[in-house]
Amino acid sequence: MSREAAGDTHFQPLGNPSFRSTEHRPYSSSQNSLLPSESTSPPPPENSRQDTLERLAELSRDDRLRALEDLVLNVMAQTGKRIRRWDMHRSFRELGVSGGRAMRLRRALADRTGQTVTNSVLLDHPTPQALARHFEASLLRDGGASVGPAGSENGGPAPRDEDETVAVIGMACRYPGGVQGPDDLWRLADQGTDAITPLPTDRGWDLTALTDTERGSHNTTYSRGGGFLTEPGLFDAEFFGMTDAEAYATDPQQRLLLETSWEVIEHARIDPSSLRATPTGVFVGVAHQSYSAPLDQEPEELQGHSLVGSLGSSLSGRIAYALGLEGPALTIDTACSSALVCVHLAAQSLRSGESSLAIAGGASINSTPGAFAAISRQRGLAPDGRAKSFSAHADGFALSEGVGLILLERLSDARRNGHPVLAVIRGSAVNQDGTSNGMTAPNAPAQERLIRRALADARLRPDQVDVVEAHSPGTEFGDPVEVRALQATYARDRAPERPLLLGTFKSNIGHSLAAAGAAGVMKMVMALRHGRIPRTLHVEEPTTHVDWSSGTIRLLAEPEPWPETGEPRRAAVSSFGITGTNGHVIVESAPQERADETVALVGAGSPAGDVPAAVAIADKSSPSVPVPGSADASSDPAVPWLLSARTASELCDQAARLREHVAARPGLSDLDIGCSLATTRARFEHRAVVVAHDRSALLRGLDALASGGTSPGLHRSRADDPDADASCVLTLDAAGARLAAEEAPRLHQAFPAFGAQLRALCERAGEELGESVDADELLRAPESGAAPADELRAFLSGLALLHLLESWDVRPGSVTAHPDALALAAHVTGALPFADALRIATVRAHRAEGGPDEDRQEAAEHLTKLVAELSPETPWIPLSLTAGQPLTPHDLRDPALWLRSHASESTPAPGTTLELRGSGTDMTARLPLLPDEVGTGAPNVEDRAMRRVDGLLTALAQYEAHIGGVDWGAVLAERGARTVDLPTYPFQRRLFWAPFRAAQEQS
């Protein structure tokens, strides 16, 4: 969420849900937003509804949505269904809101908003998040607020630009050879690994009946192997909200696409949950499906799920449904060229402004051996299951499988959003053979036309492309046709000293059909980044059906460094469909960063000594603040590492994977890791935060989390813990405000936003009081023996600290104040405007200064007169004195309340604290924001100040563990942190494998 500069002259008090608002907007929580209190049950009167409309109209769009989401959550809680913010994207059906509960929810929403809530509203807007957006559109339109153009503030499409460059920002895949991601794919290709294995024994295939090496029998295969995924039936059904029956009935291509779609977004350093309700497109290729039974033969235990589970449209539709994506969702079947056709269409969708992001790729899983038998009848398979592309020994293609997805974004958007740019799509083309010499026969002229069209789209000459990743499946007839088309295009007029380099990944893994093009693009993107080109296997003796004598094309029989030409590295990838649809994509190395951008090239997600997996650009607007690893790192605050998962076991697994990842990459900054964990990963029910100053302590925290142990600095929660659903009370007193003033220099150093807030407050106070209030005096390190700040400066410092907390999305459910901090508490809860609270704090400061009794009496009279002129409003969240009853506007107009002193209170002043109270238990945890007790053990003032700042981070970690929702990205935003690659989500998979034939046999 973007935020206004803290020093804006229109700075306003704390509000719901962020400080960018109007004079009376209060500090709020997700439990009490837009409602006087959680216990309020009667519908609000009409003037209360109008007040709600007016307050909403004054908010920014992000704040309005947050406020309306809070309203929906609160009303749901009042109707008996309390959910947490991270479940806002789940459907009402999943959340158990149906029948009578749905009816009560509709009625309550109608009462609260004054809107007509139809019976179909929960169908039309099936998640709490969608329902909040619906109310924004209808409620505010009726109230006269400007909703803004669709998509302008929520990642909507940009204006059409046909010349816009498209960037590759993320990749994810599953391929034979144990490939679980792009790094695995690169290692396999770079090391020249042969990933072909014998026919699988774990898929329920009758290999004895299937295998016929004499090539004679019907429905048999003579091929002894191919490329196979390891256990393609493994799937985390719970993560994606699927029942066991639904998972069993769903084609494994759909299931694997769900996991890889989540991973491709994470690989781009994007929180997948942040893409909900955005025009992100999904373009998925498929060639064949053989998993599901005919619908009239579905086993009873699959409960009717086979219909959706077997549809080709579900391959793209299920991704869009699971992730909440609202761009085009298309399933494309052009056979072997499907993935490249999807990349081509996705790029067009981005350039046209139809999509803001686009997932493109393909999937192909051999659930049954039908494809082996069918192609064997045509004598198209290699007997040993290996593709001998461009070889004199080519004897058929190798049937393989896999899933590959690429995340695309307009280059300008990727730069602006800080996403890694792995490469760019320079150009692409798609065409058809038309009438050729047989429907499945390749056509060289059509391939030539395709290449020329792609070059024209890229605005390149043929000799500006260095490498071609060929389709070449290893057939004696098809491979020479492809080479002749390359000779007529890329190799024509090419100098022999700079030949076109030719290779194919199919020699490693076989032909993965609809996923083959995605594998080729990923291989070339990785090769562009590493600066070397892997060899093609089995090509020691080139085919004699091609004239290689000109030397303008050279087979990659050995690995080669990428040729240095003085231009960006470029490669082309081809795929030709069996039914004549062809695709060609030209990829180019990522553009060099501008000279005025700071680029991080060390350790961005790769093991030591390897090239970075992505380039991270520091935010130029961030101030120059020391980061871990710099000369001043020892004086920096501790670093938080946030981990989150759907289940406790996944949280432990995530800690173990992160530890392994970090240990292999010593060049990574602890701060960058913390920033990446906070901003590029989704937040779930189970959470843990490790807070520490050094790498060894952070790793000990991960070890403890992975093993279920404890460690200093480790704070964790469990969704099934009765205290996980805690409430939060903010306790304020003058001692806490004075501590904020005392530690203002250190807070400003650690969190520059605090200093910006304090400067803005001092400027505003000076305008109100007609005299200068020097912020620099507060932000300078105090001299030894300096007097403590007066009540006015303590008020301003305490308020700046609370603004900082709210900018981090810390939202207490109520506020308790000691009398000396009542002005501060009344302001932050919306009961008093800034000017009134400031004048009260000023008068109290004069009264507390001492002096003659006459002066103190005069100050008391002034205070009494000032209070009588107040017009307090009802606090938006409960406000009370210490453990007393909530204060009303009438109470706040009582001078006796304001004349009370701290000394009259029997409860000791704990400072500013967050008090966590367990739900249904006796758990109470007081979290001092600036702990005073650290002073006794701290050897010097600087160390004591650092420990107090660390105490603030510890309080945030505890709040995150028990309540959740801290904006850790904002906490770390001004410390020079950047995003880096992290392990993707640790899915906890179970085996779901019941293809049609196996299901028939079982029944």
MOPEHU-V59744 format. One record per pair of residues at least 4 apart in sequence whose C-alpha atoms are under 6 Angstrom apart, sorted by sequence separation. I is the first residue (numbers start at 1). J is the second residue. D is the distance in whole Angstrom. If there is no record, write none. Layout:
I_J_D, I_J_D
//
This chain:
15_19_5, 29_33_6, 44_48_6, 59_63_6, 65_69_6, 77_81_5, 93_97_6, 97_101_6, 98_102_5, 109_113_6, 110_114_5, 121_125_6, 122_126_5, 135_139_5, 136_140_6, 137_141_6, 140_144_6, 141_145_6, 151_155_6, 152_156_5, 175_179_5, 186_190_6, 187_191_6, 207_211_6, 238_242_6, 242_246_6, 252_256_6, 257_261_6, 260_264_6, 263_267_6, 266_270_5, 305_309_6, 306_310_6, 313_317_6, 314_318_5, 318_322_6, 320_324_5, 334_338_5, 342_346_6, 350_354_6, 372_376_6, 376_380_6, 413_417_6, 414_418_6, 437_441_6, 455_459_6, 475_479_6, 486_490_5, 487_491_5, 488_492_6, 506_510_4, 512_516_5, 524_528_6, 527_531_6, 577_581_5, 606_610_6, 629_633_6, 650_654_6, 676_680_5, 677_681_6, 704_708_6, 705_709_6, 739_743_6, 740_744_6, 744_748_6, 747_751_6, 748_752_5, 761_765_6, 766_770_6, 776_780_6, 789_793_6, 791_795_6, 794_798_6, 806_810_5, 817_821_6, 822_826_6, 827_831_6, 834_838_6, 853_857_6, 880_884_6, 887_891_6, 959_963_5, 960_964_4, 969_973_6, 994_998_6, 14_19_5, 28_33_6, 32_37_6, 59_64_6, 76_81_5, 77_82_4, 92_97_5, 97_102_5, 110_115_5, 125_130_5, 140_145_5, 151_156_4, 174_179_5, 179_184_5, 188_193_5, 237_242_5, 265_270_6, 293_298_6, 320_325_5, 333_338_6, 349_354_5, 350_355_5, 375_380_5, 376_381_6, 414_419_5, 455_460_5, 487_492_6, 506_511_5, 527_532_6, 577_582_6, 628_633_5, 645_650_6, 692_697_6, 704_709_4, 719_724_6, 766_771_5, 789_794_6, 805_810_6, 817_822_6, 826_831_5, 827_832_5, 880_885_6, 918_923_5, 938_943_6, 994_999_6, 32_38_6, 76_82_6, 110_116_6, 125_131_5, 174_180_5, 179_185_6, 349_355_6, 388_394_5, 527_533_6, 576_582_4, 606_612_5, 626_632_6, 627_633_6, 645_651_5, 692_698_6, 704_710_5, 748_754_5, 766_772_5, 826_832_5, 827_833_6, 880_886_4, 917_923_6, 938_944_5, 960_966_6, 110_117_6, 173_180_6, 215_222_5, 265_272_6, 472_479_5, 575_582_6, 606_613_6, 704_711_6, 748_755_5, 766_773_5, 879_886_5, 880_887_5, 917_924_5, 56_64_6, 173_181_5, 212_220_6, 575_583_5, 604_612_5, 605_613_6, 878_886_6, 879_887_6, 916_924_6, 172_181_5, 211_220_6, 212_221_6, 213_222_4, 574_583_6, 603_612_6, 604_613_6, 847_856_5, 916_925_5, 935_944_6, 12_22_6, 15_25_4, 16_26_6, 210_220_5, 211_221_5, 212_222_5, 387_397_5, 574_584_5, 701_711_6, 915_925_6, 12_23_6, 15_26_4, 16_27_6, 211_222_6, 387_398_5, 573_584_6, 690_701_6, 762_773_5, 915_926_4, 14_26_5, 15_27_4, 16_28_5, 317_329_6, 346_358_6, 386_398_5, 573_585_5, 847_859_5, 914_926_6, 14_27_5, 316_329_5, 382_395_5, 385_398_5, 433_446_5, 572_585_6, 701_714_6, 762_775_6, 914_927_5, 316_330_6, 382_396_4, 572_586_4, 823_837_5, 913_927_5, 316_331_6, 381_396_4, 382_397_5, 571_586_6, 874_889_6, 913_928_4, 380_396_5, 381_397_5, 382_398_6, 571_587_5, 600_616_5, 759_775_5, 873_889_6, 912_928_6, 913_929_5, 343_360_5, 381_398_6, 570_587_6, 872_889_5, 912_929_6, 931_948_6, 177_195_5, 292_310_6, 313_331_5, 342_360_6, 539_557_6, 570_588_4, 599_617_5, 930_948_5, 176_195_6, 569_588_6, 598_617_6, 536_556_6, 569_589_5, 598_618_6, 535_556_5, 536_557_5, 568_589_6, 930_951_6, 339_361_4, 535_557_5, 691_713_5, 930_952_6, 339_362_5, 535_558_5, 690_713_5, 929_952_5, 535_559_4, 690_714_4, 429_454_5, 534_559_5, 689_714_6, 868_893_6, 198_224_6, 199_225_5, 428_454_5, 533_559_6, 689_715_5, 867_893_6, 198_225_4, 427_454_6, 533_560_5, 688_715_5, 197_225_5, 327_355_6, 462_490_5, 532_560_6, 688_716_4, 867_895_6, 927_955_5, 197_226_6, 532_561_4, 687_716_6, 196_226_5, 427_457_5, 507_537_5, 532_562_5, 687_717_6, 196_227_5, 427_458_4, 531_562_5, 686_717_6, 864_895_5, 284_316_6, 426_458_5, 686_718_5, 467_500_6, 503_536_5, 641_674_5, 686_719_5, 92_126_6, 282_316_6, 466_500_6, 467_501_5, 468_502_5, 469_503_5, 470_504_5, 640_674_6, 685_719_5, 745_779_4, 91_126_5, 92_127_6, 467_502_6, 469_504_5, 642_677_6, 744_779_5, 745_780_6, 91_127_4, 365_401_5, 745_781_6, 33_70_6, 90_127_6, 364_401_5, 444_481_6, 448_485_5, 21_59_6, 89_127_6, 364_402_5, 447_485_6, 646_684_5, 363_402_6, 644_683_6, 645_684_5, 646_685_6, 30_70_5, 88_128_5, 89_129_6, 251_291_6, 363_403_4, 644_684_5, 646_686_6, 832_872_5, 88_129_5, 362_403_6, 444_485_5, 645_686_5, 831_872_5, 362_404_6, 644_686_6, 758_800_5, 831_873_5, 31_74_6, 361_404_5, 644_687_4, 757_800_5, 831_874_6, 361_405_4, 643_687_6, 831_875_5, 280_325_5, 360_405_5, 643_688_5, 830_875_5, 17_63_6, 281_327_4, 283_329_6, 285_331_6, 287_333_6, 360_406_5, 642_688_6, 829_875_5, 277_324_6, 278_325_6, 279_326_5, 280_327_5, 281_328_5, 282_329_5, 283_330_5, 284_331_5, 285_332_5, 286_333_5, 359_406_6, 642_689_4, 655_702_5, 276_324_4, 277_325_6, 278_326_6, 279_327_4, 281_329_6, 284_332_6, 285_333_6, 287_335_4, 359_407_5, 641_689_5, 276_325_5, 277_326_6, 358_407_6, 641_690_5, 792_841_6, 17_67_6, 358_408_5, 640_690_6, 656_706_5, 792_842_5, 176_227_5, 357_408_6, 640_691_4, 655_706_5, 176_228_5, 357_409_5, 501_553_6, 639_691_6, 176_229_5, 249_302_6, 285_338_5, 499_552_4, 500_553_5, 501_554_5, 502_555_5, 503_556_6, 639_692_6, 652_705_6, 741_794_5, 175_229_6, 285_339_5, 499_553_5, 502_556_6, 638_692_5, 639_693_6, 652_706_4, 791_845_5, 496_551_5, 638_693_4, 249_305_6, 496_552_5, 738_794_5, 741_797_5, 245_302_5, 249_306_5, 607_664_5, 608_665_5, 737_794_5, 740_797_6, 251_309_6, 517_575_6, 607_665_5, 740_798_6, 246_305_5, 250_309_4, 251_310_6, 283_342_5, 249_309_6, 254_315_5, 258_319_6, 491_552_5, 528_589_6, 737_798_4, 69_132_5, 814_877_5, 816_879_6, 818_881_6, 68_132_5, 603_667_5, 814_878_5, 815_879_5, 816_880_5, 817_881_5, 818_882_6, 603_668_5, 816_881_5, 817_882_5, 480_546_6, 816_882_5, 43_111_5, 281_355_6, 280_355_5, 279_355_5, 280_356_5, 282_358_6, 284_360_6, 286_362_6, 291_367_5, 397_473_5, 279_356_6, 280_357_5, 281_358_4, 282_359_5, 283_360_5, 284_361_5, 285_362_4, 286_363_6, 290_367_6, 397_474_5, 280_358_5, 284_362_5, 396_474_6, 397_475_6, 396_475_5, 394_474_5, 395_475_6, 394_475_6, 394_476_5, 730_812_6, 820_902_6, 389_472_6, 729_812_5, 819_902_6, 344_428_6, 728_812_5, 729_813_6, 731_815_6, 733_817_6, 389_474_4, 728_813_5, 729_814_5, 730_815_5, 731_816_5, 732_817_5, 733_818_5, 388_474_5, 729_815_6, 731_817_6, 734_820_5, 387_474_5, 734_821_5, 57_145_5, 172_260_6, 733_821_5, 390_479_6, 53_143_6, 172_263_6, 172_264_5, 171_264_5, 170_264_5, 170_267_5, 170_268_4, 169_268_5, 468_571_6, 471_574_5, 466_570_6, 467_571_5, 468_572_5, 469_573_5, 470_574_5, 471_575_5, 465_570_5, 466_571_6, 468_573_6, 465_571_6, 400_510_5, 402_512_6, 399_510_6, 400_511_5, 401_512_4, 404_515_6, 398_510_5, 399_511_5, 400_512_4, 403_515_6, 398_511_6, 402_515_6, 404_518_5, 387_507_5, 155_278_6, 387_510_6, 440_578_5, 440_579_5, 439_579_6, 433_580_5, 391_539_5, 432_580_5, 392_541_6, 432_581_4, 364_514_6, 388_538_5, 391_541_6, 392_542_5, 431_581_6, 432_582_6, 221_372_6, 363_514_6, 391_542_4, 392_543_4, 431_582_5, 221_373_5, 362_514_5, 363_515_5, 390_542_6, 391_543_5, 430_582_6, 220_373_5, 362_515_4, 390_543_5, 430_583_5, 219_373_5, 429_583_6, 221_376_5, 429_584_5, 428_584_6, 810_966_6, 361_518_5, 428_585_4, 809_966_5, 427_585_6, 808_966_6, 809_967_6, 225_384_6, 226_385_5, 427_586_5, 808_967_5, 223_383_4, 224_384_5, 225_385_5, 426_586_5, 223_384_6, 426_587_5, 223_385_6, 425_587_5, 426_588_6, 808_970_6, 424_587_6, 424_588_5, 423_588_6, 423_589_5, 424_590_6, 423_590_4, 422_590_6, 226_398_6, 228_400_6, 226_399_5, 227_400_4, 228_401_6, 226_400_6, 339_514_6, 736_911_4, 338_514_5, 339_515_6, 735_911_5, 736_912_5, 336_513_4, 340_517_5, 336_514_5, 339_517_5, 733_911_6, 335_514_6, 339_518_6, 732_912_5, 731_912_6, 731_913_5, 730_913_6, 730_914_5, 729_914_6, 729_915_5, 164_351_6, 728_915_5, 728_916_5, 162_351_5, 727_916_6, 161_351_5, 727_917_5, 726_917_5, 160_352_5, 726_918_4, 160_353_5, 726_919_5, 159_353_6, 420_614_5, 725_919_6, 158_353_5, 420_615_6, 723_918_4, 157_353_5, 723_919_6, 157_354_6, 157_355_6, 157_356_5, 175_402_5, 287_514_5, 174_402_5, 286_514_5, 174_403_5, 285_514_6, 173_403_5, 173_404_4, 172_404_6, 172_405_5, 171_405_6, 171_406_5, 170_406_6, 726_962_6, 170_407_5, 726_963_6, 169_407_6, 337_575_5, 724_962_5, 168_407_6, 169_408_6, 337_576_5, 168_408_5, 337_577_5, 167_408_6, 336_577_4, 167_409_5, 335_577_5, 341_583_6, 166_409_6, 167_410_6, 334_577_6, 340_583_5, 166_410_4, 167_411_5, 717_961_5, 166_411_5, 337_582_6, 716_961_5, 165_411_6, 337_583_6, 169_420_5, 169_421_5, 168_421_6, 169_422_6, 168_422_6, 168_423_5, 167_423_6, 168_424_6, 167_424_4, 166_424_6, 166_425_5, 689_957_6, 688_961_6, 687_961_6, 227_509_5, 227_510_6, 678_968_5, 679_969_6, 678_969_6, 676_979_5, 672_977_5, 671_977_6, 672_978_5, 672_979_6, 638_950_6, 195_508_6, 196_509_6, 194_508_5, 195_509_5, 654_986_6, 190_534_5, 189_534_6, 625_975_5, 622_974_6, 618_978_6, 605_980_6, 604_980_5, 605_981_4, 271_680_4, 273_682_6, 270_680_5, 271_681_5, 269_680_5, 271_682_5, 292_995_6, 293_996_5, 291_995_5, 292_996_5, 291_996_6, 263_984_6, 248_992_5, 7_756_5, 6_756_5, 7_757_6, 6_757_5, 236_987_6, 236_988_5, 7_760_4, 236_989_4, 235_989_4, 234_989_5, 235_990_5, 234_990_5, 234_991_4, 233_991_5, 233_992_5, 233_993_5, 29_811_4, 28_811_6, 29_812_5, 29_813_5, 27_828_5, 26_828_6, 27_829_5, 26_829_4, 26_830_4, 25_830_5, 24_830_5, 24_833_6, 23_833_6, 14_828_5, 36_876_5
//
